Amino acid sequence: MNTIQCSVFGHAFKVSKDITAHVKEYQCKHCKKQMTTNANGNLIPLTPKFKKINSVLKSVHYKKEKRKELILDR
Ligand SMILES: [Zn+2]
């Protein structure tokens, strides 16, 4: 893990998981630090609490998408 690079150049976050159109989880490709966007669009550390919130968000979002598909099918 190249954490020195992070403290010099900053983290290199990549999207690790799409939660909704606005909420995503990010992981630094060097030190593996995880971040997420909250409801206000701010980047915050991905704590176990937010992991849980995101998984709920994702399932709610998924259900919404499904409903949209069903309407479109009609
Ligand atoms: Zn990093």
N, CA, C, O and the ligand as a Tripos MOL2 file, in Angstrom:
@<TRIPOS>MOLECULE
protein
  297   295    75     0     0
PROTEIN
NO_CHARGES

@<TRIPOS>ATOM
      1 N           0.8460   -1.2090    0.0000 N.3       1 MET1
      2 CA          0.0000    0.0000    0.0000 C.3       1 MET1
      3 C           0.8770    1.2530    0.0000 C.2       1 MET1
      4 O           1.8410    1.3560    0.7590 O.2       1 MET1
      5 N           0.5300    2.1730   -0.8450 N.am      2 ASN2
      6 CA          1.3480    3.3640   -1.0120 C.3       2 ASN2
      7 C           0.6920    4.5540   -0.3110 C.2       2 ASN2
      8 O           0.0960    5.4170   -0.9550 O.2       2 ASN2
      9 N           0.8110    4.5870    1.0170 N.am      3 THR3
     10 CA          0.1250    5.6520    1.7550 C.3       3 THR3
     11 C           0.9110    6.9610    1.7420 C.2       3 THR3
     12 O           0.3320    8.0300    1.9330 O.2       3 THR3
     13 N           2.2200    6.8870    1.5200 N.am      4 ILE4
     14 CA          3.0300    8.1090    1.4560 C.3       4 ILE4
     15 C           2.5600    8.9710    0.2850 C.2       4 ILE4
     16 O           2.4520   10.1920    0.3940 O.2       4 ILE4
     17 N           2.2900    8.3190   -0.8100 N.am      5 GLN5
     18 CA          1.8010    9.0230   -1.9900 C.3       5 GLN5
     19 C           0.5080    9.7950   -1.6770 C.2       5 GLN5
     20 O           0.2950   10.9010   -2.1730 O.2       5 GLN5
     21 N          -0.3410    9.1920   -0.8510 N.am      6 CYS6
     22 CA         -1.6100    9.8340   -0.4920 C.3       6 CYS6
     23 C          -1.3770   11.0970    0.3280 C.2       6 CYS6
     24 O          -2.0460   12.1080    0.1110 O.2       6 CYS6
     25 N          -0.4310   11.0470    1.2710 N.am      7 SER7
     26 CA         -0.2150   12.2180    2.1050 C.3       7 SER7
     27 C           0.4690   13.3360    1.3150 C.2       7 SER7
     28 O           0.3590   14.5080    1.6750 O.2       7 SER7
     29 N           1.1690   12.9810    0.2500 N.am      8 VAL8
     30 CA          1.8250   13.9990   -0.5810 C.3       8 VAL8
     31 C           0.8740   14.5250   -1.6530 C.2       8 VAL8
     32 O           0.7150   15.7360   -1.8040 O.2       8 VAL8
     33 N           0.2400   13.6120   -2.3980 N.am      9 PHE9
     34 CA         -0.5760   14.0100   -3.5430 C.3       9 PHE9
     35 C          -2.0730   13.9920   -3.2500 C.2       9 PHE9
     36 O          -2.8730   14.4650   -4.0580 O.2       9 PHE9
     37 N          -2.4470   13.4540   -2.1120 N.am     10 GLY10
     38 CA         -3.8670   13.2900   -1.8260 C.3      10 GLY10
     39 C          -4.3230   11.9250   -2.3140 C.2      10 GLY10
     40 O          -3.6180   11.2550   -3.0680 O.2      10 GLY10
     41 N          -5.5050   11.5230   -1.8780 N.am     11 HIS11
     42 CA         -6.0090   10.2000   -2.2430 C.3      11 HIS11
     43 C          -6.4540   10.1570   -3.6960 C.2      11 HIS11
     44 O          -6.8330   11.1740   -4.2770 O.2      11 HIS11
     45 N          -6.4010    8.9850   -4.2600 N.am     12 ALA12
     46 CA         -6.8740    8.7750   -5.6350 C.3      12 ALA12
     47 C          -8.1350    7.9270   -5.5540 C.2      12 ALA12
     48 O          -8.0940    6.7090   -5.7280 O.2      12 ALA12
     49 N          -9.2500    8.5880   -5.2890 N.am     13 PHE13
     50 CA        -10.4960    7.8510   -5.1070 C.3      13 PHE13
     51 C         -11.0990    7.4020   -6.4250 C.2      13 PHE13
     52 O         -11.1510    8.1490   -7.4020 O.2      13 PHE13
     53 N         -11.5460    6.1730   -6.4170 N.am     14 LYS14
     54 CA        -12.2690    5.6100   -7.5570 C.3      14 LYS14
     55 C         -13.6110    5.1170   -7.0430 C.2      14 LYS14
     56 O         -13.7040    4.6640   -5.9030 O.2      14 LYS14
     57 N         -14.6500    5.1970   -7.8610 N.am     15 VAL15
     58 CA        -15.9660    4.7060   -7.4440 C.3      15 VAL15
     59 C         -15.8870    3.1990   -7.2570 C.2      15 VAL15
     60 O         -15.5180    2.4720   -8.1790 O.2      15 VAL15
     61 N         -16.2330    2.7310   -6.0630 N.am     16 SER16
     62 CA        -16.2010    1.2950   -5.8150 C.3      16 SER16
     63 C         -17.6030    0.7050   -5.8690 C.2      16 SER16
     64 O         -17.7780   -0.4840   -6.1330 O.2      16 SER16
     65 N         -18.6110    1.5610   -5.6140 N.am     17 LYS17
     66 CA        -19.9760    1.0490   -5.6230 C.3      17 LYS17
     67 C         -20.9460    2.1830   -5.9470 C.2      17 LYS17
     68 O         -20.8690    3.2570   -5.3510 O.2      17 LYS17
     69 N         -21.8460    1.9480   -6.8790 N.am     18 ASP18
     70 CA        -22.9080    2.9000   -7.1670 C.3      18 ASP18
     71 C         -24.0810    2.6040   -6.2590 C.2      18 ASP18
     72 O         -24.6270    1.5010   -6.2960 O.2      18 ASP18
     73 N         -24.4770    3.5630   -5.4470 N.am     19 ILE19
     74 CA        -25.6250    3.3560   -4.5680 C.3      19 ILE19
     75 C         -26.8740    3.9140   -5.2460 C.2      19 ILE19
     76 O         -27.8270    3.1800   -5.5080 O.2      19 ILE19
     77 N         -26.8620    5.2100   -5.5260 N.am     20 THR20
     78 CA        -27.9330    5.8330   -6.3060 C.3      20 THR20
     79 C         -27.2400    6.7310   -7.3290 C.2      20 THR20
     80 O         -26.0160    6.7210   -7.4590 O.2      20 THR20
     81 N         -28.0490    7.5100   -8.0520 N.am     21 ALA21
     82 CA        -27.4580    8.4150   -9.0460 C.3      21 ALA21
     83 C         -26.5590    9.4440   -8.3650 C.2      21 ALA21
     84 O         -25.6260    9.9610   -8.9800 O.2      21 ALA21
     85 N         -26.8390    9.7390   -7.0970 N.am     22 HIS22
     86 CA        -26.0880   10.7920   -6.4080 C.3      22 HIS22
     87 C         -25.1540   10.2660   -5.3270 C.2      22 HIS22
     88 O         -24.1820   10.9320   -4.9710 O.2      22 HIS22
     89 N         -25.4340    9.0970   -4.8100 N.am     23 VAL23
     90 CA        -24.6120    8.5470   -3.7300 C.3      23 VAL23
     91 C         -23.7460    7.4070   -4.2630 C.2      23 VAL23
     92 O         -24.2430    6.4520   -4.8600 O.2      23 VAL23
     93 N         -22.4600    7.5310   -4.0360 N.am     24 LYS24
     94 CA        -21.5310    6.4910   -4.4680 C.3      24 LYS24
     95 C         -20.5180    6.2140   -3.3640 C.2      24 LYS24
     96 O         -20.2600    7.0640   -2.5110 O.2      24 LYS24
     97 N         -19.9550    5.0280   -3.3920 N.am     25 GLU25
     98 CA        -18.8780    4.7220   -2.4700 C.3      25 GLU25
     99 C         -17.5710    4.7850   -3.2490 C.2      25 GLU25
    100 O         -17.4880    4.3640   -4.4030 O.2      25 GLU25
    101 N         -16.5500    5.3270   -2.5800 N.am     26 TYR26
    102 CA        -15.2590    5.4940   -3.2380 C.3      26 TYR26
    103 C         -14.1890    4.7680   -2.4460 C.2      26 TYR26
    104 O         -14.2840    4.6260   -1.2270 O.2      26 TYR26
    105 N         -13.1670    4.3100   -3.1620 N.am     27 GLN27
    106 CA        -12.0300    3.7140   -2.4850 C.3      27 GLN27
    107 C         -10.7530    4.2550   -3.1170 C.2      27 GLN27
    108 O         -10.6270    4.3220   -4.3400 O.2      27 GLN27
    109 N          -9.8040    4.6420   -2.2570 N.am     28 CYS28
    110 CA         -8.5190    5.1230   -2.7470 C.3      28 CYS28
    111 C          -7.7360    3.9340   -3.2900 C.2      28 CYS28
    112 O          -7.5890    2.9080   -2.6260 O.2      28 CYS28
    113 N          -7.2390    4.0950   -4.5130 N.am     29 LYS29
    114 CA         -6.5610    2.9470   -5.1280 C.3      29 LYS29
    115 C          -5.1770    2.6980   -4.5280 C.2      29 LYS29
    116 O          -4.5640    1.6640   -4.7930 O.2      29 LYS29
    117 N          -4.6870    3.6330   -3.7260 N.am     30 HIS30
    118 CA         -3.3720    3.4410   -3.1120 C.3      30 HIS30
    119 C          -3.4670    2.8770   -1.6950 C.2      30 HIS30
    120 O          -2.8480    1.8580   -1.3900 O.2      30 HIS30
    121 N          -4.2460    3.5390   -0.8240 N.am     31 CYS31
    122 CA         -4.2650    3.1280    0.5820 C.3      31 CYS31
    123 C          -5.5470    2.3990    0.9740 C.2      31 CYS31
    124 O          -5.6800    1.9530    2.1140 O.2      31 CYS31
    125 N          -6.4970    2.2720    0.0350 N.am     32 LYS32
    126 CA         -7.7600    1.5430    0.2480 C.3      32 LYS32
    127 C          -8.7150    2.2520    1.2090 C.2      32 LYS32
    128 O          -9.6810    1.6540    1.6820 O.2      32 LYS32
    129 N          -8.4430    3.5190    1.4940 N.am     33 LYS33
    130 CA         -9.3610    4.2850    2.3430 C.3      33 LYS33
    131 C         -10.6980    4.4240    1.6210 C.2      33 LYS33
    132 O         -10.7420    4.6800    0.4180 O.2      33 LYS33
    133 N         -11.7970    4.2520    2.3760 N.am     34 GLN34
    134 CA        -13.1200    4.3090    1.7550 C.3      34 GLN34
    135 C         -13.8800    5.5630    2.1610 C.2      34 GLN34
    136 O         -13.8680    5.9610    3.3260 O.2      34 GLN34
    137 N         -14.5410    6.1800    1.1900 N.am     35 MET35
    138 CA        -15.3510    7.3690    1.4210 C.3      35 MET35
    139 C         -16.7060    7.1440    0.7640 C.2      35 MET35
    140 O         -16.8730    6.2440   -0.0600 O.2      35 MET35
    141 N         -17.6680    7.9780    1.1430 N.am     36 THR36
    142 CA        -18.9690    7.9100    0.4940 C.3      36 THR36
    143 C         -19.5400    9.3140    0.4080 C.2      36 THR36
    144 O         -19.0840   10.2100    1.1180 O.2      36 THR36
    145 N         -20.5220    9.5180   -0.4440 N.am     37 THR37
    146 CA        -21.2140   10.8000   -0.4770 C.3      37 THR37
    147 C         -22.4780   10.6640    0.3520 C.2      37 THR37
    148 O         -23.1770    9.6540    0.2620 O.2      37 THR37
    149 N         -22.7770   11.6770    1.1620 N.am     38 ASN38
    150 CA        -24.0130   11.6210    1.9490 C.3      38 ASN38
    151 C         -25.1350   12.3130    1.1790 C.2      38 ASN38
    152 O         -24.9590   12.7210    0.0310 O.2      38 ASN38
    153 N         -26.2940   12.4380    1.8360 N.am     39 ALA39
    154 CA        -27.4750   12.9870    1.1660 C.3      39 ALA39
    155 C         -27.2440   14.4170    0.6810 C.2      39 ALA39
    156 O         -27.9070   14.8650   -0.2540 O.2      39 ALA39
    157 N         -26.3140   15.1370    1.3050 N.am     40 ASN40
    158 CA        -26.0400   16.5150    0.8980 C.3      40 ASN40
    159 C         -24.9610   16.6120   -0.1790 C.2      40 ASN40
    160 O         -24.6050   17.7040   -0.6230 O.2      40 ASN40
    161 N         -24.4520   15.4640   -0.5860 N.am     41 GLY41
    162 CA        -23.4430   15.4470   -1.6400 C.3      41 GLY41
    163 C         -22.0280   15.6890   -1.1380 C.2      41 GLY41
    164 O         -21.1110   15.8910   -1.9350 O.2      41 GLY41
    165 N         -21.8440   15.6690    0.1900 N.am     42 ASN42
    166 CA        -20.5000   15.8530    0.7370 C.3      42 ASN42
    167 C         -19.7770   14.5150    0.8250 C.2      42 ASN42
    168 O         -20.3940   13.4730    1.0450 O.2      42 ASN42
    169 N         -18.4780   14.5620    0.6530 N.am     43 LEU43
    170 CA        -17.6630   13.3520    0.7570 C.3      43 LEU43
    171 C         -17.3040   13.1310    2.2230 C.2      43 LEU43
    172 O         -16.7070   13.9970    2.8620 O.2      43 LEU43
    173 N         -17.6660   11.9840    2.7420 N.am     44 ILE44
    174 CA        -17.4260   11.6710    4.1510 C.3      44 ILE44
    175 C         -16.8100   10.2790    4.2750 C.2      44 ILE44
    176 O         -16.9930    9.4440    3.3900 O.2      44 ILE44
    177 N         -16.0890   10.0230    5.3560 N.am     45 PRO45
    178 CA        -15.5070    8.6860    5.5350 C.3      45 PRO45
    179 C         -16.5920    7.6130    5.6120 C.2      45 PRO45
    180 O         -17.6300    7.8050    6.2460 O.2      45 PRO45
    181 N         -16.3370    6.4930    4.9620 N.am     46 LEU46
    182 CA        -17.3140    5.3970    4.9540 C.3      46 LEU46
    183 C         -17.1630    4.5670    6.2210 C.2      46 LEU46
    184 O         -16.3430    3.6520    6.2940 O.2      46 LEU46
    185 N         -17.9720    4.9100    7.2130 N.am     47 THR47
    186 CA        -17.9730    4.1750    8.4720 C.3      47 THR47
    187 C         -18.9660    3.0130    8.3660 C.2      47 THR47
    188 O         -19.7920    2.9950    7.4530 O.2      47 THR47
    189 N         -18.8960    2.0390    9.2870 N.am     48 PRO48
    190 CA        -19.8660    0.9300    9.2400 C.3      48 PRO48
    191 C         -21.3050    1.4350    9.2410 C.2      48 PRO48
    192 O         -22.1800    0.8330    8.6190 O.2      48 PRO48
    193 N         -21.5500    2.5540    9.9500 N.am     49 LYS49
    194 CA        -22.8890    3.1310   10.0050 C.3      49 LYS49
    195 C         -23.3470    3.5500    8.6050 C.2      49 LYS49
    196 O         -24.4820    3.2840    8.2100 O.2      49 LYS49
    197 N         -22.4500    4.2100    7.8560 N.am     50 PHE50
    198 CA        -22.8160    4.6640    6.5210 C.3      50 PHE50
    199 C         -22.8770    3.5160    5.5210 C.2      50 PHE50
    200 O         -23.6310    3.5700    4.5500 O.2      50 PHE50
    201 N         -22.0830    2.4810    5.7600 N.am     51 LYS51
    202 CA        -22.1710    1.2840    4.9200 C.3      51 LYS51
    203 C         -23.5780    0.7120    4.9930 C.2      51 LYS51
    204 O         -24.1600    0.3010    3.9900 O.2      51 LYS51
    205 N         -24.1090    0.6970    6.2250 N.am     52 LYS52
    206 CA        -25.4440    0.1680    6.4560 C.3      52 LYS52
    207 C         -26.4890    1.0620    5.7880 C.2      52 LYS52
    208 O         -27.3980    0.5770    5.1140 O.2      52 LYS52
    209 N         -26.3460    2.3740    5.9840 N.am     53 ILE53
    210 CA        -27.2690    3.3320    5.3690 C.3      53 ILE53
    211 C         -27.2610    3.1610    3.8550 C.2      53 ILE53
    212 O         -28.3180    3.1560    3.2240 O.2      53 ILE53
    213 N         -26.0820    3.0210    3.2760 N.am     54 ASN54
    214 CA        -25.9610    2.8750    1.8250 C.3      54 ASN54
    215 C         -26.6220    1.5960    1.3220 C.2      54 ASN54
    216 O         -27.2530    1.5910    0.2650 O.2      54 ASN54
    217 N         -26.4750    0.5130    2.0810 N.am     55 SER55
    218 CA        -27.0740   -0.7350    1.6140 C.3      55 SER55
    219 C         -28.6000   -0.6440    1.6480 C.2      55 SER55
    220 O         -29.2840   -1.2180    0.8010 O.2      55 SER55
    221 N         -29.1260    0.0880    2.6400 N.am     56 VAL56
    222 CA        -30.5760    0.3150    2.6940 C.3      56 VAL56
    223 C         -30.9940    1.1990    1.5240 C.2      56 VAL56
    224 O         -31.9670    0.9150    0.8270 O.2      56 VAL56
    225 N         -30.2360    2.2750    1.3250 N.am     57 LEU57
    226 CA        -30.4840    3.1880    0.2060 C.3      57 LEU57
    227 C         -30.4990    2.4460   -1.1240 C.2      57 LEU57
    228 O         -31.3670    2.6650   -1.9680 O.2      57 LEU57
    229 N         -29.5400    1.5820   -1.2870 N.am     58 LYS58
    230 CA        -29.4100    0.8380   -2.5350 C.3      58 LYS58
    231 C         -30.6170   -0.0570   -2.7650 C.2      58 LYS58
    232 O         -31.1290   -0.1410   -3.8810 O.2      58 LYS58
    233 N         -31.0710   -0.7220   -1.7130 N.am     59 SER59
    234 CA        -32.2120   -1.6200   -1.8850 C.3      59 SER59
    235 C         -33.4840   -0.8270   -2.1580 C.2      59 SER59
    236 O         -34.3350   -1.2610   -2.9340 O.2      59 SER59
    237 N         -33.6170    0.3390   -1.5190 N.am     60 VAL60
    238 CA        -34.7780    1.1970   -1.7720 C.3      60 VAL60
    239 C         -34.7340    1.6960   -3.2110 C.2      60 VAL60
    240 O         -35.7410    1.6920   -3.9190 O.2      60 VAL60
    241 N         -33.5540    2.1230   -3.6230 N.am     61 HIS61
    242 CA        -33.3640    2.6400   -4.9760 C.3      61 HIS61
    243 C         -33.6630    1.5560   -6.0030 C.2      61 HIS61
    244 O         -34.3010    1.8120   -7.0250 O.2      61 HIS61
    245 N         -33.1990    0.3520   -5.7220 N.am     62 TYR62
    246 CA        -33.3990   -0.7660   -6.6240 C.3      62 TYR62
    247 C         -34.8830   -1.0450   -6.8080 C.2      62 TYR62
    248 O         -35.3520   -1.2910   -7.9190 O.2      62 TYR62
    249 N         -35.6210   -1.0030   -5.6900 N.am     63 LYS63
    250 CA        -37.0720   -1.2430   -5.7470 C.3      63 LYS63
    251 C         -37.7460   -0.1770   -6.6020 C.2      63 LYS63
    252 O         -38.6500   -0.4670   -7.3860 O.2      63 LYS63
    253 N         -37.2830    1.0740   -6.4340 N.am     64 LYS64
    254 CA        -37.8300    2.1720   -7.2260 C.3      64 LYS64
    255 C         -37.5910    1.9320   -8.7110 C.2      64 LYS64
    256 O         -38.4860    2.1130   -9.5360 O.2      64 LYS64
    257 N         -36.3610    1.5200   -9.0370 N.am     65 GLU65
    258 CA        -36.0140    1.2450  -10.4320 C.3      65 GLU65
    259 C         -36.9080    0.1560  -10.9970 C.2      65 GLU65
    260 O         -37.3770    0.2450  -12.1320 O.2      65 GLU65
    261 N         -37.1380   -0.8720  -10.1920 N.am     66 LYS66
    262 CA        -37.9790   -1.9980  -10.6040 C.3      66 LYS66
    263 C         -39.3840   -1.4950  -10.9170 C.2      66 LYS66
    264 O         -39.9880   -1.8720  -11.9210 O.2      66 LYS66
    265 N         -39.8910   -0.6290  -10.0290 N.am     67 ARG67
    266 CA        -41.2390   -0.1140  -10.2000 C.3      67 ARG67
    267 C         -41.3250    0.6580  -11.5190 C.2      67 ARG67
    268 O         -42.3030    0.5500  -12.2590 O.2      67 ARG67
    269 N         -40.2720    1.4400  -11.7950 N.am     68 LYS68
    270 CA        -40.2210    2.2240  -13.0210 C.3      68 LYS68
    271 C         -40.2900    1.2930  -14.2380 C.2      68 LYS68
    272 O         -40.9970    1.5650  -15.2090 O.2      68 LYS68
    273 N         -39.5430    0.1960  -14.1610 N.am     69 GLU69
    274 CA        -39.5330   -0.7640  -15.2650 C.3      69 GLU69
    275 C         -40.9270   -1.3390  -15.5000 C.2      69 GLU69
    276 O         -41.3690   -1.4870  -16.6400 O.2      69 GLU69
    277 N         -41.6130   -1.6600  -14.3970 N.am     70 LEU70
    278 CA        -42.9380   -2.2500  -14.4920 C.3      70 LEU70
    279 C         -43.9100   -1.2830  -15.1710 C.2      70 LEU70
    280 O         -44.7350   -1.6840  -15.9920 O.2      70 LEU70
    281 N         -43.7950    0.0090  -14.8090 N.am     71 ILE71
    282 CA        -44.6580    1.0140  -15.4170 C.3      71 ILE71
    283 C         -44.3570    1.1260  -16.9170 C.2      71 ILE71
    284 O         -45.2670    1.2340  -17.7400 O.2      71 ILE71
    285 N         -43.0750    1.0980  -17.2490 N.am     72 LEU72
    286 CA        -42.6570    1.2390  -18.6400 C.3      72 LEU72
    287 C         -43.1240    0.0520  -19.4840 C.2      72 LEU72
    288 O         -43.3880    0.1860  -20.6790 O.2      72 LEU72
    289 N         -43.2210   -1.1280  -18.8270 N.am     73 ASP73
    290 CA        -43.6150   -2.3200  -19.5570 C.3      73 ASP73
    291 C         -45.0720   -2.2850  -20.0140 C.2      73 ASP73
    292 O         -45.4580   -2.9290  -20.9900 O.2      73 ASP73
    293 N         -45.8700   -1.5060  -19.2680 N.am     74 ARG74
    294 CA        -47.2860   -1.4920  -19.5780 C.3      74 ARG74
    295 C         -47.6450   -0.8220  -20.8940 C.2      74 ARG74
    296 O         -48.8210   -0.7560  -21.2530 O.2      74 ARG74
    297 ZN         -5.1690    7.0940   -0.2330 Zn       75 ZN75
@<TRIPOS>BOND
     1     1     2 1
     2     2     3 1
     3     3     4 2
     4     3     5 am
     5     5     6 1
     6     6     7 1
     7     7     8 2
     8     7     9 am
     9     9    10 1
    10    10    11 1
    11    11    12 2
    12    11    13 am
    13    13    14 1
    14    14    15 1
    15    15    16 2
    16    15    17 am
    17    17    18 1
    18    18    19 1
    19    19    20 2
    20    19    21 am
    21    21    22 1
    22    22    23 1
    23    23    24 2
    24    23    25 am
    25    25    26 1
    26    26    27 1
    27    27    28 2
    28    27    29 am
    29    29    30 1
    30    30    31 1
    31    31    32 2
    32    31    33 am
    33    33    34 1
    34    34    35 1
    35    35    36 2
    36    35    37 am
    37    37    38 1
    38    38    39 1
    39    39    40 2
    40    39    41 am
    41    41    42 1
    42    42    43 1
    43    43    44 2
    44    43    45 am
    45    45    46 1
    46    46    47 1
    47    47    48 2
    48    47    49 am
    49    49    50 1
    50    50    51 1
    51    51    52 2
    52    51    53 am
    53    53    54 1
    54    54    55 1
    55    55    56 2
    56    55    57 am
    57    57    58 1
    58    58    59 1
    59    59    60 2
    60    59    61 am
    61    61    62 1
    62    62    63 1
    63    63    64 2
    64    63    65 am
    65    65    66 1
    66    66    67 1
    67    67    68 2
    68    67    69 am
    69    69    70 1
    70    70    71 1
    71    71    72 2
    72    71    73 am
    73    73    74 1
    74    74    75 1
    75    75    76 2
    76    75    77 am
    77    77    78 1
    78    78    79 1
    79    79    80 2
    80    79    81 am
    81    81    82 1
    82    82    83 1
    83    83    84 2
    84    83    85 am
    85    85    86 1
    86    86    87 1
    87    87    88 2
    88    87    89 am
    89    89    90 1
    90    90    91 1
    91    91    92 2
    92    91    93 am
    93    93    94 1
    94    94    95 1
    95    95    96 2
    96    95    97 am
    97    97    98 1
    98    98    99 1
    99    99   100 2
   100    99   101 am
   101   101   102 1
   102   102   103 1
   103   103   104 2
   104   103   105 am
   105   105   106 1
   106   106   107 1
   107   107   108 2
   108   107   109 am
   109   109   110 1
   110   110   111 1
   111   111   112 2
   112   111   113 am
   113   113   114 1
   114   114   115 1
   115   115   116 2
   116   115   117 am
   117   117   118 1
   118   118   119 1
   119   119   120 2
   120   119   121 am
   121   121   122 1
   122   122   123 1
   123   123   124 2
   124   123   125 am
   125   125   126 1
   126   126   127 1
   127   127   128 2
   128   127   129 am
   129   129   130 1
   130   130   131 1
   131   131   132 2
   132   131   133 am
   133   133   134 1
   134   134   135 1
   135   135   136 2
   136   135   137 am
   137   137   138 1
   138   138   139 1
   139   139   140 2
   140   139   141 am
   141   141   142 1
   142   142   143 1
   143   143   144 2
   144   143   145 am
   145   145   146 1
   146   146   147 1
   147   147   148 2
   148   147   149 am
   149   149   150 1
   150   150   151 1
   151   151   152 2
   152   151   153 am
   153   153   154 1
   154   154   155 1
   155   155   156 2
   156   155   157 am
   157   157   158 1
   158   158   159 1
   159   159   160 2
   160   159   161 am
   161   161   162 1
   162   162   163 1
   163   163   164 2
   164   163   165 am
   165   165   166 1
   166   166   167 1
   167   167   168 2
   168   167   169 am
   169   169   170 1
   170   170   171 1
   171   171   172 2
   172   171   173 am
   173   173   174 1
   174   174   175 1
   175   175   176 2
   176   175   177 am
   177   177   178 1
   178   178   179 1
   179   179   180 2
   180   179   181 am
   181   181   182 1
   182   182   183 1
   183   183   184 2
   184   183   185 am
   185   185   186 1
   186   186   187 1
   187   187   188 2
   188   187   189 am
   189   189   190 1
   190   190   191 1
   191   191   192 2
   192   191   193 am
   193   193   194 1
   194   194   195 1
   195   195   196 2
   196   195   197 am
   197   197   198 1
   198   198   199 1
   199   199   200 2
   200   199   201 am
   201   201   202 1
   202   202   203 1
   203   203   204 2
   204   203   205 am
   205   205   206 1
   206   206   207 1
   207   207   208 2
   208   207   209 am
   209   209   210 1
   210   210   211 1
   211   211   212 2
   212   211   213 am
   213   213   214 1
   214   214   215 1
   215   215   216 2
   216   215   217 am
   217   217   218 1
   218   218   219 1
   219   219   220 2
   220   219   221 am
   221   221   222 1
   222   222   223 1
   223   223   224 2
   224   223   225 am
   225   225   226 1
   226   226   227 1
   227   227   228 2
   228   227   229 am
   229   229   230 1
   230   230   231 1
   231   231   232 2
   232   231   233 am
   233   233   234 1
   234   234   235 1
   235   235   236 2
   236   235   237 am
   237   237   238 1
   238   238   239 1
   239   239   240 2
   240   239   241 am
   241   241   242 1
   242   242   243 1
   243   243   244 2
   244   243   245 am
   245   245   246 1
   246   246   247 1
   247   247   248 2
   248   247   249 am
   249   249   250 1
   250   250   251 1
   251   251   252 2
   252   251   253 am
   253   253   254 1
   254   254   255 1
   255   255   256 2
   256   255   257 am
   257   257   258 1
   258   258   259 1
   259   259   260 2
   260   259   261 am
   261   261   262 1
   262   262   263 1
   263   263   264 2
   264   263   265 am
   265   265   266 1
   266   266   267 1
   267   267   268 2
   268   267   269 am
   269   269   270 1
   270   270   271 1
   271   271   272 2
   272   271   273 am
   273   273   274 1
   274   274   275 1
   275   275   276 2
   276   275   277 am
   277   277   278 1
   278   278   279 1
   279   279   280 2
   280   279   281 am
   281   281   282 1
   282   282   283 1
   283   283   284 2
   284   283   285 am
   285   285   286 1
   286   286   287 1
   287   287   288 2
   288   287   289 am
   289   289   290 1
   290   290   291 1
   291   291   292 2
   292   291   293 am
   293   293   294 1
   294   294   295 1
   295   295   296 2
@<TRIPOS>SUBSTRUCTURE
     1 MET1         2 RESIDUE 1 A MET
     2 ASN2         6 RESIDUE 1 A ASN
     3 THR3        10 RESIDUE 1 A THR
     4 ILE4        14 RESIDUE 1 A ILE
     5 GLN5        18 RESIDUE 1 A GLN
     6 CYS6        22 RESIDUE 1 A CYS
     7 SER7        26 RESIDUE 1 A SER
     8 VAL8        30 RESIDUE 1 A VAL
     9 PHE9        34 RESIDUE 1 A PHE
    10 GLY10       38 RESIDUE 1 A GLY
    11 HIS11       42 RESIDUE 1 A HIS
    12 ALA12       46 RESIDUE 1 A ALA
    13 PHE13       50 RESIDUE 1 A PHE
    14 LYS14       54 RESIDUE 1 A LYS
    15 VAL15       58 RESIDUE 1 A VAL
    16 SER16       62 RESIDUE 1 A SER
    17 LYS17       66 RESIDUE 1 A LYS
    18 ASP18       70 RESIDUE 1 A ASP
    19 ILE19       74 RESIDUE 1 A ILE
    20 THR20       78 RESIDUE 1 A THR
    21 ALA21       82 RESIDUE 1 A ALA
    22 HIS22       86 RESIDUE 1 A HIS
    23 VAL23       90 RESIDUE 1 A VAL
    24 LYS24       94 RESIDUE 1 A LYS
    25 GLU25       98 RESIDUE 1 A GLU
    26 TYR26      102 RESIDUE 1 A TYR
    27 GLN27      106 RESIDUE 1 A GLN
    28 CYS28      110 RESIDUE 1 A CYS
    29 LYS29      114 RESIDUE 1 A LYS
    30 HIS30      118 RESIDUE 1 A HIS
    31 CYS31      122 RESIDUE 1 A CYS
    32 LYS32      126 RESIDUE 1 A LYS
    33 LYS33      130 RESIDUE 1 A LYS
    34 GLN34      134 RESIDUE 1 A GLN
    35 MET35      138 RESIDUE 1 A MET
    36 THR36      142 RESIDUE 1 A THR
    37 THR37      146 RESIDUE 1 A THR
    38 ASN38      150 RESIDUE 1 A ASN
    39 ALA39      154 RESIDUE 1 A ALA
    40 ASN40      158 RESIDUE 1 A ASN
    41 GLY41      162 RESIDUE 1 A GLY
    42 ASN42      166 RESIDUE 1 A ASN
    43 LEU43      170 RESIDUE 1 A LEU
    44 ILE44      174 RESIDUE 1 A ILE
    45 PRO45      178 RESIDUE 1 A PRO
    46 LEU46      182 RESIDUE 1 A LEU
    47 THR47      186 RESIDUE 1 A THR
    48 PRO48      190 RESIDUE 1 A PRO
    49 LYS49      194 RESIDUE 1 A LYS
    50 PHE50      198 RESIDUE 1 A PHE
    51 LYS51      202 RESIDUE 1 A LYS
    52 LYS52      206 RESIDUE 1 A LYS
    53 ILE53      210 RESIDUE 1 A ILE
    54 ASN54      214 RESIDUE 1 A ASN
    55 SER55      218 RESIDUE 1 A SER
    56 VAL56      222 RESIDUE 1 A VAL
    57 LEU57      226 RESIDUE 1 A LEU
    58 LYS58      230 RESIDUE 1 A LYS
    59 SER59      234 RESIDUE 1 A SER
    60 VAL60      238 RESIDUE 1 A VAL
    61 HIS61      242 RESIDUE 1 A HIS
    62 TYR62      246 RESIDUE 1 A TYR
    63 LYS63      250 RESIDUE 1 A LYS
    64 LYS64      254 RESIDUE 1 A LYS
    65 GLU65      258 RESIDUE 1 A GLU
    66 LYS66      262 RESIDUE 1 A LYS
    67 ARG67      266 RESIDUE 1 A ARG
    68 LYS68      270 RESIDUE 1 A LYS
    69 GLU69      274 RESIDUE 1 A GLU
    70 LEU70      278 RESIDUE 1 A LEU
    71 ILE71      282 RESIDUE 1 A ILE
    72 LEU72      286 RESIDUE 1 A LEU
    73 ASP73      290 RESIDUE 1 A ASP
    74 ARG74      294 RESIDUE 1 A ARG
    75 ZN75       297 GROUP 0 **** ****
